[in-house]
Amino acid sequence: MEEILMDTEMKMETAIENLEKRFLNIRAGRANPAMLDSVMVNYYGVDTPLKQLATISIPEARQLCIKPFDRSSISSIEKAIYESNISITPNNNGEVIILNIPALTEETRKGYVKQAKEYAEDCRIVLRNIRQDANNDIKKSELPEDDKKNAQDDIQELINKFNKIVDEKFKEKESELMSV
């Protein structure tokens, strides 16, 4: 029984970590190297994460500077950024690639908040599925009825705790996105 609880809590923590990663991909009008985590560059025929091919720095609040380790890869990196869905046009000066992050409009901010809300709801659905699996495991176990009931109550306490975390994370992201 203790094993089911620990397993359930670990799965729920993983769901929260995934939510945090997804929130990182929603930009808030400020430069953040995590925006480029999903960019894969075709480097000598192999798809390679951008962060393995270049140093990414933030010279200004709304600017990312990408300095490739291998200068010959600059055009491949630029092409990968064009093809990614980050909606930022790269500027190449031959040595580095500069990404200027545009200020967000009110409409864009609201769209990003809506996207964050969808991510939070997806996380809640995952948490409910984890709870359902745990409750099914408890029902199948050879425990007395009182112990099963107590275990299900513990699982419910866990999901309440994690739902509260999801709400807090969403509120943080929402305030970050809506602040000008």
Rosetta constraint file for C-alpha pairs under 8 A:
AtomPair CA 1 CA 5 HARMONIC 6.54 0.50
AtomPair CA 1 CA 138 HARMONIC 7.27 0.50
AtomPair CA 1 CA 151 HARMONIC 7.12 0.50
AtomPair CA 2 CA 6 HARMONIC 6.25 0.50
AtomPair CA 3 CA 7 HARMONIC 6.07 0.50
AtomPair CA 4 CA 8 HARMONIC 6.00 0.50
AtomPair CA 4 CA 134 HARMONIC 6.53 0.50
AtomPair CA 4 CA 137 HARMONIC 7.53 0.50
AtomPair CA 4 CA 138 HARMONIC 7.70 0.50
AtomPair CA 5 CA 9 HARMONIC 6.13 0.50
AtomPair CA 5 CA 134 HARMONIC 7.70 0.50
AtomPair CA 5 CA 151 HARMONIC 7.81 0.50
AtomPair CA 5 CA 154 HARMONIC 7.69 0.50
AtomPair CA 5 CA 155 HARMONIC 6.80 0.50
AtomPair CA 6 CA 10 HARMONIC 6.20 0.50
AtomPair CA 7 CA 11 HARMONIC 6.28 0.50
AtomPair CA 8 CA 12 HARMONIC 6.20 0.50
AtomPair CA 8 CA 130 HARMONIC 6.61 0.50
AtomPair CA 8 CA 131 HARMONIC 7.27 0.50
AtomPair CA 8 CA 134 HARMONIC 6.49 0.50
AtomPair CA 8 CA 155 HARMONIC 7.81 0.50
AtomPair CA 9 CA 13 HARMONIC 6.16 0.50
AtomPair CA 9 CA 158 HARMONIC 7.04 0.50
AtomPair CA 10 CA 14 HARMONIC 6.28 0.50
AtomPair CA 11 CA 15 HARMONIC 6.35 0.50
AtomPair CA 11 CA 130 HARMONIC 7.15 0.50
AtomPair CA 12 CA 16 HARMONIC 6.43 0.50
AtomPair CA 12 CA 127 HARMONIC 6.04 0.50
AtomPair CA 12 CA 130 HARMONIC 7.16 0.50
AtomPair CA 12 CA 159 HARMONIC 7.97 0.50
AtomPair CA 12 CA 162 HARMONIC 7.06 0.50
AtomPair CA 13 CA 17 HARMONIC 6.27 0.50
AtomPair CA 13 CA 162 HARMONIC 7.94 0.50
AtomPair CA 14 CA 18 HARMONIC 6.23 0.50
AtomPair CA 15 CA 19 HARMONIC 6.30 0.50
AtomPair CA 15 CA 123 HARMONIC 6.28 0.50
AtomPair CA 15 CA 126 HARMONIC 6.95 0.50
AtomPair CA 15 CA 127 HARMONIC 7.11 0.50
AtomPair CA 16 CA 20 HARMONIC 6.29 0.50
AtomPair CA 16 CA 123 HARMONIC 7.11 0.50
AtomPair CA 16 CA 162 HARMONIC 7.82 0.50
AtomPair CA 16 CA 165 HARMONIC 7.90 0.50
AtomPair CA 16 CA 166 HARMONIC 7.02 0.50
AtomPair CA 17 CA 21 HARMONIC 6.33 0.50
AtomPair CA 18 CA 22 HARMONIC 6.21 0.50
AtomPair CA 19 CA 23 HARMONIC 6.14 0.50
AtomPair CA 19 CA 119 HARMONIC 6.67 0.50
AtomPair CA 19 CA 120 HARMONIC 6.88 0.50
AtomPair CA 19 CA 123 HARMONIC 6.43 0.50
AtomPair CA 20 CA 24 HARMONIC 6.33 0.50
AtomPair CA 20 CA 169 HARMONIC 7.73 0.50
AtomPair CA 21 CA 25 HARMONIC 6.91 0.50
AtomPair CA 22 CA 26 HARMONIC 7.17 0.50
AtomPair CA 22 CA 119 HARMONIC 7.20 0.50
AtomPair CA 23 CA 116 HARMONIC 6.57 0.50
AtomPair CA 23 CA 119 HARMONIC 7.68 0.50
AtomPair CA 23 CA 173 HARMONIC 7.26 0.50
AtomPair CA 24 CA 34 HARMONIC 6.32 0.50
AtomPair CA 24 CA 35 HARMONIC 6.86 0.50
AtomPair CA 25 CA 34 HARMONIC 6.70 0.50
AtomPair CA 25 CA 35 HARMONIC 5.24 0.50
AtomPair CA 26 CA 35 HARMONIC 7.52 0.50
AtomPair CA 26 CA 112 HARMONIC 6.62 0.50
AtomPair CA 26 CA 116 HARMONIC 7.48 0.50
AtomPair CA 27 CA 31 HARMONIC 7.91 0.50
AtomPair CA 27 CA 32 HARMONIC 7.63 0.50
AtomPair CA 27 CA 35 HARMONIC 6.86 0.50
AtomPair CA 27 CA 112 HARMONIC 7.90 0.50
AtomPair CA 27 CA 177 HARMONIC 7.83 0.50
AtomPair CA 28 CA 104 HARMONIC 7.46 0.50
AtomPair CA 28 CA 109 HARMONIC 7.74 0.50
AtomPair CA 28 CA 176 HARMONIC 6.60 0.50
AtomPair CA 28 CA 177 HARMONIC 4.99 0.50
AtomPair CA 29 CA 62 HARMONIC 6.98 0.50
AtomPair CA 29 CA 101 HARMONIC 6.46 0.50
AtomPair CA 29 CA 102 HARMONIC 6.55 0.50
AtomPair CA 29 CA 103 HARMONIC 5.28 0.50
AtomPair CA 29 CA 104 HARMONIC 5.52 0.50
AtomPair CA 29 CA 177 HARMONIC 7.75 0.50
AtomPair CA 30 CA 61 HARMONIC 5.79 0.50
AtomPair CA 30 CA 62 HARMONIC 5.01 0.50
AtomPair CA 30 CA 63 HARMONIC 7.75 0.50
AtomPair CA 30 CA 101 HARMONIC 6.78 0.50
AtomPair CA 30 CA 103 HARMONIC 7.96 0.50
AtomPair CA 31 CA 35 HARMONIC 8.00 0.50
AtomPair CA 31 CA 58 HARMONIC 6.64 0.50
AtomPair CA 31 CA 60 HARMONIC 7.83 0.50
AtomPair CA 31 CA 61 HARMONIC 5.77 0.50
AtomPair CA 31 CA 62 HARMONIC 4.83 0.50
AtomPair CA 31 CA 63 HARMONIC 5.52 0.50
AtomPair CA 31 CA 64 HARMONIC 5.99 0.50
AtomPair CA 31 CA 101 HARMONIC 6.44 0.50
AtomPair CA 32 CA 58 HARMONIC 7.55 0.50
AtomPair CA 32 CA 64 HARMONIC 7.47 0.50
AtomPair CA 33 CA 37 HARMONIC 7.30 0.50
AtomPair CA 33 CA 56 HARMONIC 6.35 0.50
AtomPair CA 33 CA 57 HARMONIC 7.23 0.50
AtomPair CA 33 CA 58 HARMONIC 7.74 0.50
AtomPair CA 33 CA 64 HARMONIC 7.20 0.50
AtomPair CA 35 CA 86 HARMONIC 7.35 0.50
AtomPair CA 36 CA 50 HARMONIC 7.15 0.50
AtomPair CA 36 CA 51 HARMONIC 7.76 0.50
AtomPair CA 36 CA 86 HARMONIC 7.89 0.50
AtomPair CA 37 CA 49 HARMONIC 7.13 0.50
AtomPair CA 37 CA 50 HARMONIC 7.15 0.50
AtomPair CA 37 CA 51 HARMONIC 7.05 0.50
AtomPair CA 38 CA 49 HARMONIC 7.26 0.50
AtomPair CA 38 CA 84 HARMONIC 7.94 0.50
AtomPair CA 39 CA 49 HARMONIC 6.10 0.50
AtomPair CA 39 CA 50 HARMONIC 5.82 0.50
AtomPair CA 39 CA 80 HARMONIC 6.51 0.50
AtomPair CA 39 CA 81 HARMONIC 6.53 0.50
AtomPair CA 39 CA 84 HARMONIC 6.12 0.50
AtomPair CA 40 CA 47 HARMONIC 5.64 0.50
AtomPair CA 40 CA 48 HARMONIC 5.27 0.50
AtomPair CA 40 CA 49 HARMONIC 4.55 0.50
AtomPair CA 40 CA 50 HARMONIC 5.72 0.50
AtomPair CA 40 CA 80 HARMONIC 6.38 0.50
AtomPair CA 41 CA 46 HARMONIC 7.79 0.50
AtomPair CA 41 CA 47 HARMONIC 5.31 0.50
AtomPair CA 41 CA 48 HARMONIC 5.15 0.50
AtomPair CA 41 CA 49 HARMONIC 6.11 0.50
AtomPair CA 41 CA 50 HARMONIC 5.93 0.50
AtomPair CA 41 CA 76 HARMONIC 6.27 0.50
AtomPair CA 41 CA 77 HARMONIC 5.67 0.50
AtomPair CA 41 CA 79 HARMONIC 7.96 0.50
AtomPair CA 41 CA 80 HARMONIC 5.30 0.50
AtomPair CA 42 CA 46 HARMONIC 5.33 0.50
AtomPair CA 42 CA 47 HARMONIC 4.52 0.50
AtomPair CA 42 CA 48 HARMONIC 6.29 0.50
AtomPair CA 42 CA 76 HARMONIC 6.36 0.50
AtomPair CA 42 CA 77 HARMONIC 7.85 0.50
AtomPair CA 42 CA 80 HARMONIC 7.43 0.50
AtomPair CA 43 CA 47 HARMONIC 6.18 0.50
AtomPair CA 43 CA 48 HARMONIC 6.36 0.50
AtomPair CA 43 CA 73 HARMONIC 6.97 0.50
AtomPair CA 43 CA 76 HARMONIC 6.91 0.50
AtomPair CA 48 CA 52 HARMONIC 7.02 0.50
AtomPair CA 48 CA 53 HARMONIC 7.61 0.50
AtomPair CA 49 CA 53 HARMONIC 7.14 0.50
AtomPair CA 50 CA 54 HARMONIC 6.40 0.50
AtomPair CA 50 CA 77 HARMONIC 7.16 0.50
AtomPair CA 51 CA 55 HARMONIC 6.62 0.50
AtomPair CA 51 CA 56 HARMONIC 7.14 0.50
AtomPair CA 53 CA 68 HARMONIC 5.77 0.50
AtomPair CA 53 CA 69 HARMONIC 5.96 0.50
AtomPair CA 53 CA 70 HARMONIC 7.40 0.50
AtomPair CA 54 CA 66 HARMONIC 6.16 0.50
AtomPair CA 54 CA 67 HARMONIC 5.23 0.50
AtomPair CA 54 CA 68 HARMONIC 3.90 0.50
AtomPair CA 54 CA 69 HARMONIC 5.27 0.50
AtomPair CA 54 CA 70 HARMONIC 7.93 0.50
AtomPair CA 55 CA 65 HARMONIC 7.99 0.50
AtomPair CA 55 CA 66 HARMONIC 5.72 0.50
AtomPair CA 55 CA 67 HARMONIC 5.19 0.50
AtomPair CA 55 CA 68 HARMONIC 6.34 0.50
AtomPair CA 55 CA 69 HARMONIC 7.40 0.50
AtomPair CA 56 CA 64 HARMONIC 6.76 0.50
AtomPair CA 56 CA 65 HARMONIC 5.66 0.50
AtomPair CA 56 CA 66 HARMONIC 4.62 0.50
AtomPair CA 56 CA 67 HARMONIC 6.51 0.50
AtomPair CA 57 CA 64 HARMONIC 5.80 0.50
AtomPair CA 57 CA 65 HARMONIC 5.14 0.50
AtomPair CA 57 CA 66 HARMONIC 6.57 0.50
AtomPair CA 58 CA 62 HARMONIC 7.89 0.50
AtomPair CA 58 CA 63 HARMONIC 5.90 0.50
AtomPair CA 58 CA 64 HARMONIC 4.79 0.50
AtomPair CA 58 CA 65 HARMONIC 6.05 0.50
AtomPair CA 59 CA 63 HARMONIC 6.29 0.50
AtomPair CA 59 CA 64 HARMONIC 6.63 0.50
AtomPair CA 59 CA 65 HARMONIC 6.78 0.50
AtomPair CA 60 CA 64 HARMONIC 7.45 0.50
AtomPair CA 62 CA 100 HARMONIC 6.01 0.50
AtomPair CA 62 CA 101 HARMONIC 5.02 0.50
AtomPair CA 62 CA 102 HARMONIC 7.18 0.50
AtomPair CA 62 CA 103 HARMONIC 7.98 0.50
AtomPair CA 63 CA 98 HARMONIC 6.93 0.50
AtomPair CA 63 CA 99 HARMONIC 5.58 0.50
AtomPair CA 63 CA 100 HARMONIC 4.64 0.50
AtomPair CA 63 CA 101 HARMONIC 5.76 0.50
AtomPair CA 64 CA 98 HARMONIC 5.81 0.50
AtomPair CA 64 CA 99 HARMONIC 5.02 0.50
AtomPair CA 64 CA 100 HARMONIC 6.63 0.50
AtomPair CA 64 CA 101 HARMONIC 7.77 0.50
AtomPair CA 65 CA 96 HARMONIC 6.69 0.50
AtomPair CA 65 CA 97 HARMONIC 5.85 0.50
AtomPair CA 65 CA 98 HARMONIC 4.74 0.50
AtomPair CA 65 CA 99 HARMONIC 6.42 0.50
AtomPair CA 66 CA 96 HARMONIC 5.60 0.50
AtomPair CA 66 CA 97 HARMONIC 5.02 0.50
AtomPair CA 66 CA 98 HARMONIC 6.36 0.50
AtomPair CA 67 CA 95 HARMONIC 6.81 0.50
AtomPair CA 67 CA 96 HARMONIC 4.70 0.50
AtomPair CA 67 CA 97 HARMONIC 6.57 0.50
AtomPair CA 68 CA 73 HARMONIC 6.91 0.50
AtomPair CA 68 CA 74 HARMONIC 6.44 0.50
AtomPair CA 68 CA 95 HARMONIC 7.72 0.50
AtomPair CA 68 CA 96 HARMONIC 6.89 0.50
AtomPair CA 70 CA 74 HARMONIC 7.57 0.50
AtomPair CA 71 CA 94 HARMONIC 7.91 0.50
AtomPair CA 71 CA 95 HARMONIC 6.56 0.50
AtomPair CA 73 CA 77 HARMONIC 6.21 0.50
AtomPair CA 74 CA 78 HARMONIC 6.13 0.50
AtomPair CA 74 CA 92 HARMONIC 7.91 0.50
AtomPair CA 74 CA 94 HARMONIC 7.56 0.50
AtomPair CA 74 CA 95 HARMONIC 7.64 0.50
AtomPair CA 74 CA 96 HARMONIC 7.56 0.50
AtomPair CA 74 CA 97 HARMONIC 7.58 0.50
AtomPair CA 75 CA 79 HARMONIC 6.09 0.50
AtomPair CA 76 CA 80 HARMONIC 6.16 0.50
AtomPair CA 77 CA 81 HARMONIC 6.27 0.50
AtomPair CA 78 CA 82 HARMONIC 6.30 0.50
AtomPair CA 78 CA 90 HARMONIC 6.29 0.50
AtomPair CA 78 CA 92 HARMONIC 7.54 0.50
AtomPair CA 78 CA 97 HARMONIC 7.34 0.50
AtomPair CA 79 CA 83 HARMONIC 6.22 0.50
AtomPair CA 80 CA 84 HARMONIC 6.04 0.50
AtomPair CA 81 CA 85 HARMONIC 7.94 0.50
AtomPair CA 81 CA 86 HARMONIC 7.52 0.50
AtomPair CA 81 CA 88 HARMONIC 7.72 0.50
AtomPair CA 81 CA 89 HARMONIC 7.60 0.50
AtomPair CA 81 CA 90 HARMONIC 6.99 0.50
AtomPair CA 82 CA 87 HARMONIC 7.75 0.50
AtomPair CA 82 CA 88 HARMONIC 7.44 0.50
AtomPair CA 82 CA 89 HARMONIC 6.46 0.50
AtomPair CA 82 CA 90 HARMONIC 7.23 0.50
AtomPair CA 88 CA 99 HARMONIC 6.70 0.50
AtomPair CA 88 CA 100 HARMONIC 7.24 0.50
AtomPair CA 88 CA 101 HARMONIC 6.74 0.50
AtomPair CA 89 CA 99 HARMONIC 6.61 0.50
AtomPair CA 89 CA 100 HARMONIC 7.69 0.50
AtomPair CA 90 CA 97 HARMONIC 6.19 0.50
AtomPair CA 90 CA 98 HARMONIC 5.84 0.50
AtomPair CA 90 CA 99 HARMONIC 5.03 0.50
AtomPair CA 90 CA 100 HARMONIC 7.61 0.50
AtomPair CA 91 CA 97 HARMONIC 5.43 0.50
AtomPair CA 91 CA 98 HARMONIC 5.06 0.50
AtomPair CA 91 CA 99 HARMONIC 6.36 0.50
AtomPair CA 92 CA 96 HARMONIC 6.01 0.50
AtomPair CA 92 CA 97 HARMONIC 4.47 0.50
AtomPair CA 92 CA 98 HARMONIC 6.41 0.50
AtomPair CA 93 CA 97 HARMONIC 6.56 0.50
AtomPair CA 104 CA 108 HARMONIC 5.89 0.50
AtomPair CA 104 CA 109 HARMONIC 6.16 0.50
AtomPair CA 105 CA 109 HARMONIC 6.19 0.50
AtomPair CA 106 CA 110 HARMONIC 6.29 0.50
AtomPair CA 106 CA 178 HARMONIC 7.96 0.50
AtomPair CA 107 CA 111 HARMONIC 6.27 0.50
AtomPair CA 108 CA 112 HARMONIC 6.23 0.50
AtomPair CA 109 CA 113 HARMONIC 6.19 0.50
AtomPair CA 109 CA 177 HARMONIC 5.94 0.50
AtomPair CA 109 CA 178 HARMONIC 6.14 0.50
AtomPair CA 110 CA 114 HARMONIC 6.16 0.50
AtomPair CA 110 CA 178 HARMONIC 7.66 0.50
AtomPair CA 111 CA 115 HARMONIC 6.26 0.50
AtomPair CA 112 CA 116 HARMONIC 6.13 0.50
AtomPair CA 112 CA 177 HARMONIC 7.28 0.50
AtomPair CA 113 CA 117 HARMONIC 6.10 0.50
AtomPair CA 113 CA 173 HARMONIC 7.75 0.50
AtomPair CA 113 CA 174 HARMONIC 5.72 0.50
AtomPair CA 113 CA 177 HARMONIC 6.78 0.50
AtomPair CA 113 CA 178 HARMONIC 7.96 0.50
AtomPair CA 114 CA 118 HARMONIC 6.33 0.50
AtomPair CA 115 CA 119 HARMONIC 6.36 0.50
AtomPair CA 116 CA 120 HARMONIC 6.20 0.50
AtomPair CA 116 CA 170 HARMONIC 6.81 0.50
AtomPair CA 116 CA 173 HARMONIC 7.37 0.50
AtomPair CA 116 CA 174 HARMONIC 7.52 0.50
AtomPair CA 117 CA 121 HARMONIC 6.19 0.50
AtomPair CA 117 CA 170 HARMONIC 6.86 0.50
AtomPair CA 118 CA 122 HARMONIC 6.11 0.50
AtomPair CA 119 CA 123 HARMONIC 6.27 0.50
AtomPair CA 120 CA 124 HARMONIC 6.34 0.50
AtomPair CA 120 CA 166 HARMONIC 6.30 0.50
AtomPair CA 120 CA 167 HARMONIC 7.56 0.50
AtomPair CA 120 CA 170 HARMONIC 6.46 0.50
AtomPair CA 121 CA 125 HARMONIC 6.26 0.50
AtomPair CA 122 CA 126 HARMONIC 6.34 0.50
AtomPair CA 123 CA 127 HARMONIC 6.21 0.50
AtomPair CA 123 CA 166 HARMONIC 7.49 0.50
AtomPair CA 124 CA 128 HARMONIC 6.19 0.50
AtomPair CA 124 CA 163 HARMONIC 6.55 0.50
AtomPair CA 124 CA 166 HARMONIC 7.43 0.50
AtomPair CA 125 CA 129 HARMONIC 6.23 0.50
AtomPair CA 126 CA 130 HARMONIC 6.22 0.50
AtomPair CA 127 CA 131 HARMONIC 6.21 0.50
AtomPair CA 127 CA 159 HARMONIC 6.69 0.50
AtomPair CA 127 CA 162 HARMONIC 7.78 0.50
AtomPair CA 127 CA 163 HARMONIC 7.83 0.50
AtomPair CA 128 CA 132 HARMONIC 6.13 0.50
AtomPair CA 128 CA 159 HARMONIC 7.43 0.50
AtomPair CA 129 CA 133 HARMONIC 6.22 0.50
AtomPair CA 130 CA 134 HARMONIC 6.21 0.50
AtomPair CA 131 CA 135 HARMONIC 6.11 0.50
AtomPair CA 131 CA 155 HARMONIC 6.54 0.50
AtomPair CA 131 CA 156 HARMONIC 7.46 0.50
AtomPair CA 131 CA 159 HARMONIC 6.97 0.50
AtomPair CA 132 CA 136 HARMONIC 6.15 0.50
AtomPair CA 133 CA 137 HARMONIC 6.23 0.50
AtomPair CA 134 CA 138 HARMONIC 6.22 0.50
AtomPair CA 134 CA 155 HARMONIC 7.43 0.50
AtomPair CA 135 CA 139 HARMONIC 6.18 0.50
AtomPair CA 135 CA 152 HARMONIC 6.14 0.50
AtomPair CA 135 CA 155 HARMONIC 7.59 0.50
AtomPair CA 136 CA 140 HARMONIC 6.27 0.50
AtomPair CA 137 CA 141 HARMONIC 6.29 0.50
AtomPair CA 138 CA 143 HARMONIC 7.90 0.50
AtomPair CA 138 CA 148 HARMONIC 6.11 0.50
AtomPair CA 138 CA 151 HARMONIC 7.23 0.50
AtomPair CA 138 CA 152 HARMONIC 7.38 0.50
AtomPair CA 139 CA 148 HARMONIC 6.85 0.50
AtomPair CA 143 CA 147 HARMONIC 6.10 0.50
AtomPair CA 143 CA 148 HARMONIC 6.12 0.50
AtomPair CA 144 CA 148 HARMONIC 6.36 0.50
AtomPair CA 145 CA 149 HARMONIC 6.20 0.50
AtomPair CA 146 CA 150 HARMONIC 6.20 0.50
AtomPair CA 147 CA 151 HARMONIC 6.03 0.50
AtomPair CA 148 CA 152 HARMONIC 6.18 0.50
AtomPair CA 149 CA 153 HARMONIC 6.23 0.50
AtomPair CA 150 CA 154 HARMONIC 6.24 0.50
AtomPair CA 151 CA 155 HARMONIC 6.25 0.50
AtomPair CA 152 CA 156 HARMONIC 6.19 0.50
AtomPair CA 153 CA 157 HARMONIC 6.24 0.50
AtomPair CA 154 CA 158 HARMONIC 6.27 0.50
AtomPair CA 155 CA 159 HARMONIC 6.35 0.50
AtomPair CA 156 CA 160 HARMONIC 6.17 0.50
AtomPair CA 157 CA 161 HARMONIC 6.20 0.50
AtomPair CA 158 CA 162 HARMONIC 6.27 0.50
AtomPair CA 159 CA 163 HARMONIC 5.90 0.50
AtomPair CA 160 CA 164 HARMONIC 6.23 0.50
AtomPair CA 161 CA 165 HARMONIC 6.50 0.50
AtomPair CA 162 CA 166 HARMONIC 6.27 0.50
AtomPair CA 163 CA 167 HARMONIC 6.26 0.50
AtomPair CA 164 CA 168 HARMONIC 6.24 0.50
AtomPair CA 165 CA 169 HARMONIC 6.13 0.50
AtomPair CA 166 CA 170 HARMONIC 6.12 0.50
AtomPair CA 167 CA 171 HARMONIC 6.16 0.50
AtomPair CA 168 CA 172 HARMONIC 6.19 0.50
AtomPair CA 169 CA 173 HARMONIC 6.25 0.50
AtomPair CA 170 CA 174 HARMONIC 5.97 0.50
AtomPair CA 171 CA 175 HARMONIC 6.11 0.50
AtomPair CA 172 CA 176 HARMONIC 6.15 0.50
AtomPair CA 173 CA 177 HARMONIC 6.09 0.50
AtomPair CA 174 CA 178 HARMONIC 6.08 0.50
AtomPair CA 175 CA 179 HARMONIC 5.96 0.50
